[in-house]
Amino acid sequence: MTTEREWPDFEARLAAALAEGGAWAAQRICELCVSALPVTGASITTMTSVDHQNPVWASDEVAARIDELQFRLCEGPCVEAFTSGAPVLVPDITAGVHDKWPVFAAAAAQETTARGMYVLPLLGGPISIGVLDLYRNQPLALDSQAQALAGRAAGAAFWAVLDVHPGATLGPTGAPNRGGPERGVDVDVEGWLADVPLERAEVYQATGMLISQLEVSPDAALATLRAHAFVHDRPIDAVAREVVARTLRFGKER
């Protein structure tokens, strides 16, 4: 277990990770969490809304699967951490006490080896830009030291995500930004993340196609895509690729 005496080394390794910049920094932060904390895997995901989530890096297939399940089901600890702006620490996902996201809890317990889940929002002042998602294969309640170090890692991940989009700033004045707190400005968070490479670009492309095919709103189109993936127990990315390739079509042919 990480002890308080190891904190300076943890901080130094976070600083070294940030010095690499961008997506490399995100990878190093996740690797550091796995090596220094009592967790099995880690991922970092940017979010501008519940429906706009983009994975930056995942340590393994389970971490990536957890991310995909929450995007497909539109619920889970990542969604809660992002919307509430507070850490969500779950000692055991199989304990059956997760009334806020029962579908995700059941799917995660059945489809992954994850048991403990610990999600921290990436915060700059009042603005949340994503999450650091940690999981463990065995149930465990993180102690105060582990929680503190995870919080330091989330803080570093915030800056790593900003570096993916060079020159990005956050506001209002007083919130962190690349030019220093005294130079903070109000910005559109959706806008500054718009140019980040999308791992789920095909999901958004497929959503656009469904808007035309079904003559529905963007929310309804994405919900249709999610529902199909859920009913057929398939990753939403795979369903989206079929829609884009026109091997899967919703609605009547014209």
Backbone as JSON, one array per atom type, in Angstrom:
{
  "sequence": "MTTEREWPDFEARLAAALAEGGAWAAQRICELCVSALPVTGASITTMTSVDHQNPVWASDEVAARIDELQFRLCEGPCVEAFTSGAPVLVPDITAGVHDKWPVFAAAAAQETTARGMYVLPLLGGPISIGVLDLYRNQPLALDSQAQALAGRAAGAAFWAVLDVHPGATLGPTGAPNRGGPERGVDVDVEGWLADVPLERAEVYQATGMLISQLEVSPDAALATLRAHAFVHDRPIDAVAREVVARTLRFGKER",
  "N": [[0.85, -1.2, 0.0], [0.47, 2.25, -0.73], [2.3, 4.62, 1.11], [2.36, 7.56, 3.22], [4.95, 8.56, 3.15], [5.72, 8.05, 0.59], [4.5, 9.9, -1.0], [5.89, 12.26, -2.01], [7.42, 11.09, -4.1], [5.38, 10.12, -5.72], [4.17, 12.53, -6.49], [6.33, 13.63, -7.89], [6.54, 11.85, -10.02], [4.08, 12.26, -11.25], [4.47, 14.88, -12.1], [6.54, 14.45, -13.93], [5.17, 12.92, -15.78], [3.33, 14.8, -16.78], [5.1, 16.49, -18.02], [5.65, 15.19, -20.36], [3.43, 15.64, -21.89], [0.13, 15.99, -23.43], [-1.6, 13.16, -24.87], [0.29, 11.22, -24.21], [0.94, 11.94, -21.61], [-1.48, 11.37, -20.34], [-1.52, 8.59, -20.58], [0.76, 7.9, -19.02], [-0.07, 8.8, -16.5], [-2.22, 7.1, -15.95], [-0.84, 4.67, -15.91], [0.81, 5.12, -13.71], [-1.09, 5.27, -11.65], [-1.99, 2.61, -11.63], [0.34, 1.29, -10.84], [0.97, 2.42, -8.36], [-1.29, 2.58, -6.75], [-3.91, 0.68, -5.08], [-5.24, -0.63, -7.35], [-6.48, -2.21, -10.34], [-6.73, -1.4, -12.99], [-6.95, 1.51, -15.19], [-8.43, 4.44, -16.66], [-8.81, 7.35, -18.75], [-11.21, 9.69, -19.62], [-12.6, 12.11, -21.74], [-15.28, 14.44, -21.42], [-18.05, 16.3, -22.54], [-20.67, 16.26, -22.19], [-23.17, 13.95, -21.04], [-23.78, 12.51, -23.29], [-21.62, 12.91, -24.89], [-18.81, 11.55, -24.94], [-15.39, 10.76, -24.89], [-12.85, 8.46, -25.09], [-9.58, 8.85, -23.84], [-7.33, 7.37, -23.0], [-6.87, 3.97, -22.07], [-5.96, 1.47, -19.75], [-6.28, -1.25, -20.16], [-8.29, -3.95, -21.58], [-10.53, -4.33, -19.96], [-10.85, -1.88, -18.62], [-11.41, -0.29, -20.85], [-13.79, -1.51, -21.64], [-15.49, -0.98, -19.48], [-15.74, 1.77, -19.82], [-17.01, 1.83, -22.34], [-19.44, 0.53, -21.78], [-20.71, 2.34, -20.06], [-21.04, 4.53, -21.72], [-22.73, 3.41, -23.65], [-24.98, 2.64, -22.12], [-25.61, 4.95, -20.84], [-25.38, 5.54, -18.14], [-23.93, 5.11, -14.85], [-20.99, 5.04, -12.65], [-19.07, 6.81, -13.78], [-20.63, 8.62, -15.24], [-22.13, 9.68, -13.13], [-20.08, 10.85, -11.54], [-19.11, 12.8, -13.31], [-21.39, 14.45, -13.73], [-22.06, 15.23, -11.13], [-19.75, 16.29, -10.13], [-18.24, 15.24, -8.11], [-16.23, 12.73, -6.42], [-16.89, 9.25, -7.04], [-17.0, 6.44, -5.28], [-16.89, 3.08, -5.24], [-16.88, 0.28, -3.41], [-17.61, -2.37, -4.05], [-19.0, -3.48, -6.9], [-20.8, -5.48, -7.22], [-22.4, -5.58, -5.03], [-25.05, -4.85, -5.0], [-26.32, -2.43, -4.34], [-26.7, -0.2, -5.84], [-28.73, 1.88, -6.72], [-28.93, 4.07, -8.39], [-27.82, 3.45, -10.85], [-28.64, 0.76, -11.86], [-28.72, -0.91, -14.15], [-26.25, -0.61, -15.41], [-24.59, -1.53, -13.3], [-25.31, -4.22, -13.11], [-24.59, -5.11, -15.67], [-21.81, -4.57, -15.7], [-20.92, -6.24, -13.66], [-21.47, -8.7, -14.76], [-20.2, -8.73, -17.25], [-17.56, -7.9, -16.99], [-14.42, -8.16, -15.17], [-14.22, -6.4, -13.15], [-14.63, -5.21, -9.83], [-14.3, -3.4, -7.56], [-14.84, 0.06, -8.05], [-13.7, 3.28, -8.82], [-14.14, 6.52, -9.33], [-13.1, 9.68, -10.43], [-13.84, 13.09, -10.95], [-12.58, 15.3, -13.51], [-11.67, 18.32, -12.75], [-11.8, 21.86, -13.21], [-11.94, 24.51, -11.4], [-15.34, 25.32, -11.39], [-15.87, 23.72, -13.53], [-16.29, 20.68, -15.21], [-14.44, 18.38, -17.08], [-14.2, 15.77, -17.75], [-13.34, 12.39, -16.7], [-11.37, 10.46, -14.38], [-11.04, 7.12, -14.3], [-10.89, 4.42, -12.23], [-10.37, 0.96, -11.57], [-10.76, -2.18, -9.78], [-10.01, -5.63, -9.46], [-10.77, -7.06, -7.25], [-13.05, -6.66, -4.48], [-12.82, -3.63, -2.61], [-12.55, -1.03, -0.25], [-11.25, 2.09, -0.75], [-8.64, 3.5, 1.19], [-8.01, 6.54, 3.09], [-5.54, 7.63, 2.3], [-5.05, 6.46, -0.22], [-7.25, 7.52, -1.58], [-6.58, 10.22, -1.51], [-4.24, 10.29, -3.07], [-5.27, 9.39, -5.49], [-6.89, 11.55, -6.03], [-4.91, 13.5, -6.48], [-3.85, 12.46, -8.82], [-6.07, 12.74, -10.52], [-6.18, 15.5, -10.65], [-3.8, 16.0, -12.05], [-4.47, 14.67, -14.4], [-6.43, 16.33, -15.39], [-4.93, 18.52, -16.36], [-3.44, 17.18, -18.26], [-5.4, 16.47, -20.12], [-6.18, 19.01, -20.99], [-3.88, 19.65, -22.36], [-4.05, 18.09, -24.58], [-5.43, 19.6, -26.3], [-3.92, 22.09, -27.54], [-3.24, 25.29, -26.14], [-5.66, 25.67, -24.92], [-8.01, 27.15, -22.67], [-9.64, 27.68, -19.52], [-12.53, 28.95, -17.85], [-14.65, 30.42, -15.28], [-12.85, 33.56, -14.63], [-10.17, 32.96, -12.48], [-10.36, 30.23, -12.42], [-8.39, 27.31, -13.26], [-6.06, 27.66, -15.95], [-4.09, 27.54, -18.98], [-2.55, 29.78, -19.12], [-2.27, 30.75, -16.58], [-3.93, 31.44, -13.45], [-4.68, 34.12, -13.13], [-5.31, 34.96, -15.62], [-7.56, 33.82, -16.58], [-10.35, 33.06, -18.68], [-13.73, 33.2, -19.85], [-14.97, 30.39, -21.52], [-16.34, 28.25, -24.08], [-16.84, 25.1, -23.16], [-17.64, 22.88, -24.64], [-16.84, 23.72, -27.11], [-14.0, 23.97, -26.91], [-13.24, 21.35, -26.69], [-13.95, 20.36, -29.09], [-12.17, 19.85, -31.19], [-10.64, 17.74, -30.35], [-9.31, 14.57, -31.12], [-11.69, 12.13, -31.94], [-12.4, 9.12, -30.5], [-14.76, 7.9, -30.78], [-15.82, 8.7, -33.2], [-17.3, 7.52, -35.24], [-19.64, 6.86, -33.96], [-20.92, 9.33, -33.6], [-21.13, 10.06, -36.25], [-22.82, 8.04, -37.19], [-25.05, 8.64, -35.65], [-25.81, 11.07, -36.82], [-26.58, 10.11, -39.33], [-28.8, 8.58, -38.62], [-30.53, 10.55, -37.75], [-31.33, 11.63, -40.16], [-32.4, 9.34, -41.44], [-34.5, 8.51, -39.75], [-35.79, 10.83, -39.18], [-35.66, 12.27, -36.74], [-34.8, 13.79, -33.55], [-31.4, 14.69, -32.53], [-30.9, 13.6, -29.93], [-32.81, 11.55, -29.81], [-31.97, 9.97, -31.92], [-29.42, 9.08, -31.07], [-30.26, 7.69, -28.81], [-31.68, 5.62, -30.02], [-29.61, 4.26, -31.27], [-28.16, 3.45, -29.02], [-30.11, 1.81, -27.79], [-30.39, -0.28, -29.63], [-27.83, -1.41, -29.51], [-27.84, -2.24, -26.85], [-30.0, -4.09, -26.71], [-29.12, -6.08, -28.42], [-26.8, -6.74, -27.22], [-24.24, -5.67, -27.91], [-21.19, -3.85, -28.57], [-21.5, -0.33, -28.76], [-19.94, 1.04, -30.57], [-19.43, -0.85, -32.57], [-21.98, -1.26, -33.65], [-22.42, 1.29, -34.64], [-20.47, 1.44, -36.66], [-21.56, -0.33, -38.53], [-23.85, 1.04, -39.25], [-22.75, 3.32, -40.45], [-21.42, 2.07, -42.55], [-23.56, 1.29, -43.94], [-24.64, -1.23, -43.74], [-26.38, -1.76, -41.8], [-29.54, -0.55, -41.22], [-31.95, 1.74, -40.05], [-35.47, 2.21, -39.92], [-37.61, 2.87, -42.8], [-36.68, 2.13, -46.17], [-36.23, 4.65, -48.61]],
  "CA": [[0.0, 0.0, 0.0], [1.21, 3.51, -0.76], [2.35, 5.31, 2.39], [2.53, 9.01, 3.11], [6.34, 8.85, 2.81], [5.9, 7.91, -0.85], [3.79, 10.96, -1.7], [6.76, 13.1, -2.85], [7.75, 10.36, -5.32], [4.16, 10.1, -6.54], [4.06, 13.87, -7.06], [7.4, 13.8, -8.88], [6.2, 11.05, -11.2], [3.0, 12.97, -11.93], [5.08, 16.03, -12.79], [7.27, 13.92, -15.07], [4.17, 12.53, -16.78], [2.8, 16.01, -17.41], [6.13, 17.07, -18.86], [5.58, 14.54, -21.67], [2.38, 16.33, -22.61], [-0.94, 15.38, -24.2], [-2.07, 11.79, -24.66], [1.33, 10.49, -23.52], [0.78, 12.23, -20.19], [-2.63, 10.61, -19.87], [-1.09, 7.2, -20.43], [1.67, 7.79, -17.88], [-0.84, 8.98, -15.27], [-2.95, 5.85, -15.72], [0.14, 3.65, -15.52], [1.24, 5.43, -12.35], [-2.17, 4.87, -10.75], [-2.0, 1.15, -11.53], [1.52, 0.82, -10.14], [1.11, 2.97, -7.01], [-2.53, 2.48, -5.99], [-4.44, -0.68, -5.05], [-6.21, -0.77, -8.42], [-6.05, -3.11, -11.41], [-6.68, -0.69, -14.26], [-7.32, 2.93, -15.17], [-8.69, 5.09, -17.94], [-9.17, 8.77, -18.72], [-12.21, 9.97, -20.64], [-13.1, 13.48, -21.78], [-16.74, 14.54, -21.55], [-18.69, 17.61, -22.53], [-22.02, 15.95, -21.73], [-23.35, 12.51, -20.89], [-23.83, 11.93, -24.63], [-20.39, 13.22, -25.65], [-17.7, 10.99, -24.17], [-14.33, 10.3, -25.76], [-11.74, 7.89, -24.34], [-8.24, 9.34, -24.13], [-6.45, 6.21, -22.86], [-7.3, 2.93, -21.13], [-4.83, 0.59, -19.46], [-6.53, -2.62, -20.58], [-9.6, -4.17, -22.2], [-11.59, -4.17, -18.97], [-11.05, -0.44, -18.45], [-12.09, 0.19, -22.05], [-15.14, -2.06, -21.63], [-16.25, -0.19, -18.51], [-16.02, 3.04, -20.47], [-17.99, 1.62, -23.41], [-20.73, 0.2, -21.19], [-21.34, 3.55, -19.52], [-21.47, 5.34, -22.85], [-23.86, 2.75, -24.3], [-26.13, 2.61, -21.23], [-25.88, 6.33, -20.39], [-25.43, 5.57, -16.69], [-22.79, 4.49, -14.21], [-20.23, 5.93, -11.78], [-18.44, 7.88, -14.55], [-21.67, 9.61, -15.52], [-22.46, 10.36, -11.87], [-18.95, 11.69, -11.14], [-19.05, 13.94, -14.21], [-22.52, 15.35, -13.53], [-22.09, 15.74, -9.76], [-18.5, 16.96, -9.8], [-17.71, 14.64, -6.87], [-15.77, 11.35, -6.61], [-17.82, 8.16, -6.8], [-16.15, 5.35, -4.84], [-17.73, 1.89, -5.07], [-16.03, -0.83, -2.99], [-17.98, -3.63, -4.71], [-20.09, -3.23, -7.85], [-21.75, -6.6, -7.14], [-23.08, -5.56, -3.73], [-26.48, -4.69, -5.23], [-26.87, -1.25, -3.65], [-26.5, 0.94, -6.73], [-30.04, 2.19, -7.27], [-28.84, 5.13, -9.39], [-27.45, 2.87, -12.14], [-28.73, -0.7, -11.7], [-28.45, -1.62, -15.41], [-24.79, -0.65, -15.56], [-24.0, -2.37, -12.26], [-25.53, -5.62, -13.49], [-23.79, -5.4, -16.87], [-20.4, -4.57, -15.33], [-20.65, -7.44, -12.86], [-21.58, -9.88, -15.61], [-19.37, -8.68, -18.46], [-16.17, -7.54, -16.71], [-13.86, -8.68, -13.92], [-14.14, -5.3, -12.19], [-15.48, -5.26, -8.64], [-14.23, -2.06, -7.02], [-14.76, 1.12, -9.06], [-13.38, 4.54, -8.16], [-14.15, 7.5, -10.42], [-12.89, 11.06, -9.97], [-14.03, 14.06, -12.05], [-11.47, 16.19, -13.86], [-12.29, 19.61, -12.47], [-11.09, 23.13, -13.22], [-12.95, 25.37, -10.81], [-16.66, 24.7, -11.43], [-16.05, 23.06, -14.82], [-15.86, 19.29, -15.31], [-14.12, 18.09, -18.48], [-14.05, 14.34, -17.94], [-13.18, 11.58, -15.48], [-10.34, 9.43, -14.2], [-11.81, 5.94, -13.9], [-10.04, 3.36, -11.7], [-11.12, -0.23, -11.15], [-9.99, -3.23, -9.1], [-10.64, -6.93, -9.68], [-11.33, -7.55, -5.99], [-13.7, -5.59, -3.72], [-11.98, -2.92, -1.64], [-12.82, 0.38, 0.02], [-9.99, 2.82, -0.73], [-8.41, 4.26, 2.41], [-7.89, 7.99, 2.87], [-4.31, 7.92, 1.57], [-5.27, 6.1, -1.62], [-8.17, 8.5, -2.15], [-5.85, 11.47, -1.7], [-3.35, 10.14, -4.22], [-6.13, 9.34, -6.68], [-7.28, 12.94, -6.28], [-3.76, 14.18, -7.1], [-3.77, 11.96, -10.19], [-7.14, 13.36, -11.29], [-5.76, 16.87, -10.91], [-2.83, 15.96, -13.14], [-5.18, 14.27, -15.62], [-7.1, 17.54, -15.89], [-3.97, 19.28, -17.16], [-3.08, 16.36, -19.42], [-6.48, 16.59, -21.1], [-6.07, 20.33, -21.59], [-2.74, 19.69, -23.27], [-4.44, 17.45, -25.83], [-5.93, 20.7, -27.14], [-2.97, 23.16, -27.2], [-3.72, 26.66, -26.02], [-6.98, 25.73, -24.31], [-8.14, 27.79, -21.37], [-10.92, 27.47, -18.87], [-12.99, 30.06, -17.04], [-14.45, 31.86, -15.26], [-11.61, 34.06, -14.07], [-9.85, 32.31, -11.22], [-10.22, 28.81, -12.65], [-7.11, 27.0, -13.89], [-5.91, 27.74, -17.4], [-2.7, 27.37, -19.36], [-1.82, 31.03, -18.97], [-2.22, 31.16, -15.19], [-5.26, 31.77, -12.94], [-5.07, 35.52, -13.25], [-5.66, 35.27, -17.0], [-8.65, 32.96, -16.97], [-11.41, 33.68, -19.48], [-14.88, 32.34, -20.08], [-14.92, 29.7, -22.8], [-17.32, 27.21, -24.31], [-16.14, 23.84, -22.98], [-17.96, 22.04, -25.8], [-16.04, 24.21, -28.23], [-12.56, 23.69, -26.83], [-13.01, 19.92, -26.9], [-14.48, 19.94, -30.39], [-11.12, 19.4, -32.09], [-9.94, 16.58, -29.82], [-9.63, 13.41, -31.94], [-12.78, 11.36, -31.36], [-12.36, 7.68, -30.61], [-16.1, 7.46, -31.14], [-16.28, 9.54, -34.3], [-18.32, 6.8, -36.01], [-20.9, 6.93, -33.22], [-21.55, 10.6, -33.9], [-21.48, 10.02, -37.66], [-24.0, 7.19, -37.3], [-26.16, 9.41, -35.08], [-26.23, 12.0, -37.86], [-27.29, 9.36, -40.38], [-30.11, 8.19, -38.09], [-31.36, 11.75, -37.74], [-31.91, 11.72, -41.5], [-33.19, 8.16, -41.75], [-35.69, 8.41, -38.91], [-36.37, 12.16, -39.03], [-35.81, 12.48, -35.31], [-33.81, 14.69, -32.96], [-30.12, 14.04, -32.22], [-31.03, 12.78, -28.72], [-33.58, 10.35, -30.13], [-31.14, 9.13, -32.8], [-28.42, 8.42, -30.24], [-30.97, 6.74, -27.97], [-31.98, 4.47, -30.87], [-28.35, 3.52, -31.43], [-27.89, 2.8, -27.73], [-31.09, 0.76, -27.55], [-30.06, -1.42, -30.49], [-26.64, -2.03, -28.95], [-28.21, -2.88, -25.59], [-30.87, -5.24, -26.96], [-28.34, -7.12, -29.08], [-25.61, -6.95, -26.39], [-23.07, -5.41, -28.75], [-20.61, -2.52, -28.35], [-22.16, 0.69, -29.58], [-19.03, 1.39, -31.66], [-19.61, -1.82, -33.65], [-23.26, -0.95, -34.28], [-22.23, 2.53, -35.39], [-19.72, 1.15, -37.88], [-22.47, -0.94, -39.5], [-24.73, 2.1, -39.76], [-21.94, 4.14, -41.35], [-21.15, 1.26, -43.74], [-24.88, 1.05, -44.54], [-25.05, -2.63, -43.63], [-27.47, -1.73, -40.84], [-30.35, 0.64, -41.46], [-33.17, 1.88, -39.24], [-36.53, 2.89, -40.65], [-37.93, 2.36, -44.13], [-35.93, 2.64, -47.3], [-36.98, 5.63, -49.4]],
  "C": [[0.89, 1.25, 0.0], [1.16, 4.19, 0.6], [2.59, 6.79, 2.16], [3.96, 9.39, 2.74], [6.59, 8.78, 1.32], [5.22, 9.02, -1.65], [4.72, 11.82, -2.55], [7.14, 12.41, -4.15], [6.56, 10.32, -6.26], [3.98, 11.44, -7.24], [5.11, 14.08, -8.15], [7.1, 13.03, -10.16], [5.02, 11.65, -11.96], [3.55, 14.15, -12.73], [5.83, 15.57, -14.04], [6.32, 13.5, -16.18], [3.64, 13.74, -17.52], [3.82, 16.65, -18.34], [6.14, 16.43, -20.25], [4.48, 15.13, -22.53], [1.34, 15.43, -23.26], [-1.31, 13.97, -23.83], [-1.01, 10.94, -23.96], [1.23, 10.71, -22.01], [-0.38, 11.45, -19.61], [-2.26, 9.15, -19.65], [-0.21, 7.02, -19.21], [0.92, 7.93, -16.56], [-1.61, 7.71, -14.94], [-1.99, 4.76, -15.27], [0.63, 3.87, -14.09], [0.17, 5.01, -11.34], [-2.18, 3.36, -10.54], [-0.82, 0.64, -10.72], [1.56, 1.25, -8.67], [-0.13, 2.8, -6.14], [-3.04, 1.04, -6.01], [-5.56, -0.87, -6.07], [-5.6, -1.65, -9.52], [-5.88, -2.38, -12.73], [-7.19, 0.73, -14.14], [-7.6, 3.42, -16.57], [-8.99, 6.56, -17.71], [-10.09, 9.03, -19.89], [-12.58, 11.44, -20.58], [-14.61, 13.45, -22.0], [-17.14, 16.0, -21.64], [-20.16, 17.49, -22.15], [-22.08, 14.44, -21.58], [-23.3, 11.82, -22.25], [-22.58, 12.19, -25.45], [-19.21, 12.82, -24.78], [-16.66, 10.44, -25.14], [-13.17, 9.76, -24.94], [-10.41, 8.47, -24.79], [-7.24, 8.19, -24.06], [-7.04, 5.26, -21.83], [-6.18, 1.94, -20.97], [-5.02, -0.83, -19.99], [-7.94, -2.74, -21.14], [-10.75, -3.98, -21.21], [-11.89, -2.69, -18.75], [-11.79, 0.15, -19.65], [-13.54, -0.28, -22.08], [-16.03, -1.31, -20.65], [-16.67, 1.14, -19.12], [-17.11, 2.88, -21.52], [-19.37, 1.32, -22.85], [-21.45, 1.45, -20.69], [-21.81, 4.48, -20.63], [-22.72, 4.74, -23.49], [-25.12, 2.84, -23.44], [-26.51, 3.98, -20.69], [-26.09, 6.39, -18.88], [-24.2, 4.88, -16.14], [-22.02, 5.49, -13.37], [-19.52, 7.05, -12.52], [-19.43, 9.0, -14.83], [-22.0, 10.4, -14.26], [-21.34, 11.3, -11.43], [-18.88, 12.95, -12.0], [-20.17, 14.94, -13.91], [-22.55, 15.96, -12.13], [-20.85, 16.54, -9.4], [-17.85, 16.43, -8.53], [-17.24, 13.21, -7.15], [-16.89, 10.35, -6.31], [-16.97, 6.92, -6.52], [-17.02, 4.15, -4.48], [-16.84, 0.71, -4.67], [-16.31, -2.14, -3.72], [-19.2, -3.4, -5.59], [-21.15, -4.32, -7.79], [-22.57, -6.59, -5.87], [-24.58, -5.32, -3.85], [-27.11, -3.5, -4.55], [-26.83, 0.0, -4.53], [-27.81, 1.29, -7.47], [-29.98, 3.24, -8.38], [-28.51, 4.57, -10.77], [-27.45, 1.35, -12.07], [-28.4, -1.47, -12.97], [-26.95, -1.72, -15.63], [-24.16, -1.59, -14.56], [-24.14, -3.85, -12.62], [-24.66, -6.0, -14.68], [-22.3, -5.49, -16.53], [-20.03, -5.82, -14.55], [-20.63, -8.69, -13.74], [-20.52, -9.9, -16.72], [-17.91, -8.29, -18.21], [-15.72, -8.2, -15.41], [-13.81, -7.62, -12.82], [-15.1, -5.51, -11.04], [-15.47, -3.9, -7.93], [-14.11, -1.05, -8.14], [-14.63, 2.46, -8.34], [-13.2, 5.6, -9.25], [-14.04, 8.91, -9.86], [-13.07, 12.01, -11.15], [-12.77, 14.87, -12.28], [-12.02, 17.6, -13.81], [-11.31, 20.77, -12.61], [-12.06, 24.17, -12.69], [-14.29, 24.66, -10.86], [-16.87, 23.84, -12.67], [-15.49, 21.65, -14.78], [-15.62, 18.96, -16.78], [-13.92, 16.6, -18.74], [-13.87, 13.62, -16.63], [-11.91, 10.74, -15.55], [-11.06, 8.23, -13.6], [-10.84, 4.83, -13.5], [-10.9, 2.15, -11.34], [-10.17, -1.24, -10.51], [-10.74, -4.55, -9.26], [-11.23, -7.54, -8.41], [-11.98, -6.39, -5.24], [-12.73, -4.95, -2.73], [-12.49, -1.49, -1.48], [-11.49, 1.1, 0.11], [-9.83, 3.57, 0.59], [-8.15, 5.72, 2.07], [-6.64, 8.35, 2.08], [-4.47, 7.61, 0.08], [-6.21, 7.09, -2.29], [-7.46, 9.82, -2.43], [-4.94, 11.4, -2.92], [-4.14, 10.06, -5.52], [-6.59, 10.75, -7.05], [-6.16, 13.74, -6.92], [-3.64, 13.75, -8.56], [-4.86, 12.57, -11.07], [-6.81, 14.81, -11.61], [-4.75, 16.94, -12.04], [-3.5, 15.6, -14.47], [-5.93, 15.44, -16.23], [-6.17, 18.32, -16.81], [-3.53, 18.5, -18.39], [-4.12, 16.49, -20.51], [-6.44, 17.96, -21.76], [-4.96, 20.37, -22.63], [-3.01, 18.95, -24.57], [-4.9, 18.5, -26.83], [-5.06, 21.92, -26.85], [-3.62, 24.54, -27.16], [-5.07, 26.79, -25.35], [-6.94, 26.45, -22.98], [-9.51, 27.45, -20.81], [-11.28, 28.7, -18.07], [-14.05, 29.56, -16.1], [-13.11, 32.26, -14.65], [-11.38, 33.46, -12.69], [-9.74, 30.81, -11.36], [-8.91, 28.54, -13.36], [-7.16, 27.2, -15.39], [-4.44, 27.75, -17.72], [-1.89, 28.64, -19.19], [-1.71, 31.49, -17.54], [-3.58, 31.62, -14.73], [-5.66, 33.21, -13.18], [-5.51, 35.87, -14.66], [-6.79, 34.38, -17.49], [-9.72, 33.73, -17.74], [-12.54, 32.69, -19.61], [-14.75, 31.7, -21.46], [-16.05, 28.69, -22.87], [-16.6, 25.87, -24.23], [-16.41, 22.9, -24.15], [-17.08, 22.42, -26.97], [-14.58, 23.83, -28.12], [-12.25, 22.21, -26.95], [-13.39, 19.46, -28.29], [-13.41, 19.37, -31.31], [-10.31, 18.23, -31.56], [-10.3, 15.37, -30.68], [-10.66, 12.51, -31.24], [-12.57, 9.87, -31.58], [-13.71, 7.16, -31.07], [-16.66, 8.31, -32.27], [-17.4, 8.86, -35.08], [-19.66, 6.8, -35.29], [-21.63, 8.21, -33.57], [-21.93, 10.69, -35.38], [-22.74, 9.19, -37.86], [-25.23, 7.9, -36.74], [-26.7, 10.39, -36.11], [-27.01, 11.31, -38.97], [-28.68, 8.96, -39.9], [-31.06, 9.37, -38.0], [-32.08, 11.88, -39.08], [-32.83, 10.55, -41.81], [-34.53, 8.15, -41.03], [-36.44, 9.72, -38.75], [-36.69, 12.44, -37.56], [-34.73, 13.44, -34.83], [-32.5, 13.96, -32.73], [-30.2, 13.14, -30.98], [-31.75, 11.47, -29.01], [-32.76, 9.41, -31.01], [-30.1, 8.38, -31.99], [-29.08, 7.39, -29.33], [-31.32, 5.47, -28.75], [-30.74, 3.6, -31.05], [-28.01, 2.77, -30.15], [-28.82, 1.62, -27.49], [-30.77, -0.48, -28.38], [-28.84, -2.16, -29.94], [-26.97, -2.81, -27.69], [-29.0, -4.17, -25.84], [-30.07, -6.4, -27.55], [-27.02, -7.41, -28.36], [-24.34, -6.81, -27.21], [-22.49, -4.04, -28.39], [-21.24, -1.5, -29.28], [-21.27, 1.11, -30.75], [-19.22, 0.45, -32.85], [-20.92, -1.58, -34.39], [-23.12, 0.29, -35.15], [-21.5, 2.29, -36.7], [-20.61, 0.52, -38.95], [-23.42, 0.09, -40.08], [-23.98, 2.94, -40.77], [-21.65, 3.39, -42.65], [-22.42, 0.91, -44.5], [-25.23, -0.43, -44.62], [-26.14, -2.79, -42.57], [-28.23, -0.44, -41.03], [-31.59, 0.6, -40.6], [-34.22, 2.61, -40.07], [-36.7, 2.3, -42.05], [-37.0, 2.95, -45.17], [-36.81, 3.61, -48.08], [-36.8, 5.33, -50.87]]
}
